[in-house]
Amino acid sequence: MSEQQIPFTSPRDRFYEGAAAGVTALIVEDDLRTAFALTALLQRGMMTIVTAESGSVALEILDQRADIAIILMDIMMPVMNGYETMSAIRQRPQATELPIIAVTGKAAGGERQRCIAAGATDYVSMPIDTAVLLTAISDCLLATSSRDAQSAASAPCEPQPTAIASVPADTAHTTPFPFPFPDSLKRYATSSNPLRNRRALNRSSTAIGSTSLTDQPSGPSPAP
């Protein structure tokens, strides 16, 4: 009996099949042509794209939005370059683990190490190889998903209120009574005097809007 062959699906194929659909990406790029090309590429995978033409604008966007799931960061930008922008992003508590992929045309040796040291999660050189970029994006999103799942699994369970056994769980009251329990019922619970018990219950039933108790036994009323 031959082993079943499991077809291999590349990160690029999974991306175009919607693996990143609905994920919001921030593209930080001062070159409009490159920003347009990256936007068109990621939108083919049904991602939501936000763009920033400078590092300062990128920081403003991160401070205003909580849905950014990944950043593509250009390195060679005026005023505030990619290294400085990534370092500033990592100083924000909400972005310490936010995936950042550095995208640069610098060919100098050690460029990858410099990007990682500045805060990048991964590095892609230009001209961009589509397969390499989509693999980097897929790996980053997968790592984030796995980390979130582990955090959820290790989170302490919140204690759940216990419903009264005689009441269905979906209709049971789980909040405290808004008023103190009548002292008369407390006395009734510890009393052994039947007459005093009945009088105590009469007073308590009146307090909650009920009629007083009678000496008649429970059950259907006798026929006239």
Wavefront OBJ file of the C-alpha trace (Angstrom):
o trace
v 0.000 0.000 0.000
v 1.577 3.225 -1.119
v 1.813 6.203 1.187
v -0.579 9.019 0.474
v 1.126 11.969 -1.153
v 0.416 15.295 0.583
v 0.607 18.131 -1.935
v 3.042 20.886 -1.056
v 1.634 24.405 -0.980
v 4.160 27.216 -1.101
v 3.789 30.345 1.063
v 3.157 32.272 -2.151
v 0.266 29.976 -3.106
v -1.193 30.130 0.410
v -0.953 33.911 0.306
v -2.871 34.175 -2.948
v -5.420 31.682 -1.606
v -6.251 34.106 1.211
v -4.021 33.001 4.089
v -3.465 36.674 4.970
v -6.931 37.901 4.002
v -8.148 40.726 6.202
v -4.734 41.330 7.791
v -3.774 45.009 7.925
v -0.267 45.888 6.752
v 1.507 49.235 7.076
v 3.854 50.088 4.199
v 6.393 52.761 5.155
v 7.917 53.972 1.895
v 8.792 57.434 0.566
v 9.020 56.289 -3.066
v 5.476 56.353 -4.432
v 6.248 53.865 -7.192
v 7.572 51.279 -4.750
v 4.667 51.914 -2.362
v 2.207 51.434 -5.229
v 3.861 48.186 -6.358
v 3.883 46.746 -2.821
v 0.276 47.783 -2.271
v -0.848 46.106 -5.502
v 1.034 42.922 -4.574
v -0.389 42.620 -1.058
v -3.910 43.478 -2.136
v -3.835 40.429 -4.390
v -3.759 38.445 -1.157
v -6.802 40.398 0.119
v -4.778 42.283 2.731
v -5.812 45.720 3.960
v -3.081 48.280 3.214
v -2.169 51.490 5.020
v 0.729 53.599 3.696
v 3.038 56.139 5.288
v 5.497 58.262 3.309
v 7.824 58.870 6.278
v 8.847 57.449 9.609
v 7.095 60.180 11.590
v 3.804 59.507 9.789
v 4.218 55.783 10.470
v 4.554 56.463 14.200
v 1.422 58.612 14.160
v -0.509 55.833 12.446
v 0.629 53.260 15.000
v -0.439 55.556 17.828
v -3.885 55.971 16.274
v -4.618 52.440 15.053
v -4.578 49.111 16.842
v -5.209 46.902 13.805
v -1.747 47.056 12.214
v -0.533 43.429 12.127
v 2.682 43.766 10.106
v 4.962 46.529 8.767
v 7.038 46.726 5.591
v 9.752 49.263 6.342
v 11.889 51.097 3.808
v 15.343 51.859 5.158
v 16.543 54.721 2.942
v 14.170 57.561 3.852
v 14.993 61.240 4.448
v 14.760 62.967 7.849
v 13.885 59.782 9.776
v 15.334 56.652 8.201
v 14.143 53.094 8.637
v 16.596 52.252 11.427
v 15.413 55.191 13.540
v 11.769 54.460 12.804
v 12.063 50.808 13.825
v 13.865 51.749 17.034
v 11.091 54.231 17.871
v 8.427 51.612 17.132
v 10.048 49.108 19.486
v 9.915 51.665 22.292
v 6.111 51.593 22.143
v 4.679 48.971 24.538
v 2.007 47.879 22.068
v 4.564 47.263 19.305
v 7.392 45.390 20.981
v 6.544 42.181 19.076
v 4.873 43.689 16.002
v 6.402 42.037 12.889
v 8.564 44.441 10.868
v 10.095 43.408 7.543
v 12.906 45.714 6.457
v 12.921 46.357 2.696
v 16.095 47.966 1.387
v 18.262 48.301 -1.668
v 21.454 48.728 0.330
v 23.969 46.090 -0.708
v 26.548 46.708 2.005
v 27.753 43.722 3.974
v 26.056 43.182 7.317
v 22.896 45.045 6.294
v 20.643 42.278 7.558
v 22.318 42.359 10.972
v 21.939 46.144 11.166
v 18.232 45.903 10.391
v 17.668 43.172 12.958
v 19.594 45.164 15.576
v 17.405 48.206 14.885
v 14.226 46.195 15.493
v 13.388 44.378 12.267
v 11.882 40.903 12.425
v 13.104 39.967 8.955
v 14.913 41.491 5.994
v 14.226 41.530 2.242
v 16.608 43.096 -0.252
v 15.713 44.973 -3.417
v 14.968 44.317 -6.194
v 12.256 42.378 -4.404
v 11.809 38.689 -5.078
v 8.052 38.177 -4.707
v 8.410 34.624 -3.395
v 10.947 35.727 -0.767
v 8.769 38.627 0.414
v 5.584 36.568 0.626
v 7.430 33.815 2.495
v 8.723 36.402 4.985
v 5.211 37.798 5.467
v 3.728 34.312 5.922
v 6.409 33.330 8.436
v 5.892 36.514 10.470
v 2.116 36.137 10.586
v 2.389 32.445 11.476
v 4.781 33.236 14.331
v 2.406 35.905 15.629
v -0.545 33.507 15.467
v 1.387 30.800 17.333
v 2.513 33.273 19.998
v -1.046 34.531 20.518
v -2.310 30.953 20.820
v 0.321 30.121 23.435
v -0.518 33.267 25.403
v -4.207 32.378 25.367
v -3.474 28.820 26.486
v -1.299 29.956 29.395
v -3.685 32.680 30.590
v -5.307 31.879 33.969
v -8.953 30.858 33.769
v -11.408 33.308 35.257
v -13.625 31.735 37.957
v -17.154 31.224 36.685
v -20.199 31.796 38.925
v -22.105 28.669 39.866
v -25.784 28.670 38.911
v -28.436 27.374 41.302
v -29.030 23.721 40.518
v -32.810 24.053 40.166
v -32.539 26.915 37.641
v -31.273 26.450 34.059
v -27.722 27.760 33.746
v -28.636 30.169 30.951
v -31.289 31.875 33.096
v -29.700 31.686 36.541
v -28.910 34.930 38.352
v -25.154 35.239 38.781
v -25.063 38.681 40.454
v -25.552 39.335 44.185
v -29.005 40.309 45.465
v -29.397 44.128 45.496
v -30.775 44.038 49.057
v -29.772 42.245 52.305
v -31.318 38.890 53.049
v -34.103 39.445 55.660
v -32.993 38.784 59.202
v -36.380 37.124 59.860
v -35.539 34.314 57.461
v -32.206 33.859 59.145
v -34.021 33.425 62.426
v -36.492 31.056 60.775
v -33.672 28.875 59.533
v -32.373 28.355 63.055
v -35.688 28.259 64.920
v -37.438 25.114 66.143
v -40.713 26.833 67.095
v -43.353 26.196 64.360
v -45.538 29.158 65.287
v -42.599 31.504 65.307
v -41.484 30.043 61.995
v -44.849 30.872 60.370
v -44.902 34.388 61.752
v -41.352 34.986 60.575
v -42.200 33.854 57.057
v -45.326 36.037 57.034
v -43.241 39.112 57.773
v -40.636 38.164 55.149
v -43.178 37.388 52.430
v -44.822 40.765 52.995
v -41.429 42.452 52.567
v -41.103 41.057 49.021
v -44.696 41.834 47.978
v -46.336 38.474 48.671
v -49.478 37.771 50.661
v -49.134 36.287 54.103
v -48.994 32.577 54.648
v -52.016 30.551 55.766
v -52.445 27.416 57.796
v -53.849 25.529 54.793
v -51.690 22.663 53.486
v -50.192 22.941 50.059
v -51.908 21.252 47.089
v -55.088 21.757 45.062
v -58.026 23.440 46.786
v -60.910 21.119 47.773
v -63.976 21.157 45.504
v -66.887 23.273 46.833
l 1 2 3 4 5 6 7 8 9 10 11 12 13 14 15 16 17 18 19 20 21 22 23 24 25 26 27 28 29 30 31 32 33 34 35 36 37 38 39 40 41 42 43 44 45 46 47 48 49 50 51 52 53 54 55 56 57 58 59 60 61 62 63 64 65 66 67 68 69 70 71 72 73 74 75 76 77 78 79 80 81 82 83 84 85 86 87 88 89 90 91 92 93 94 95 96 97 98 99 100 101 102 103 104 105 106 107 108 109 110 111 112 113 114 115 116 117 118 119 120 121 122 123 124 125 126 127 128 129 130 131 132 133 134 135 136 137 138 139 140 141 142 143 144 145 146 147 148 149 150 151 152 153 154 155 156 157 158 159 160 161 162 163 164 165 166 167 168 169 170 171 172 173 174 175 176 177 178 179 180 181 182 183 184 185 186 187 188 189 190 191 192 193 194 195 196 197 198 199 200 201 202 203 204 205 206 207 208 209 210 211 212 213 214 215 216 217 218 219 220 221 222 223 224
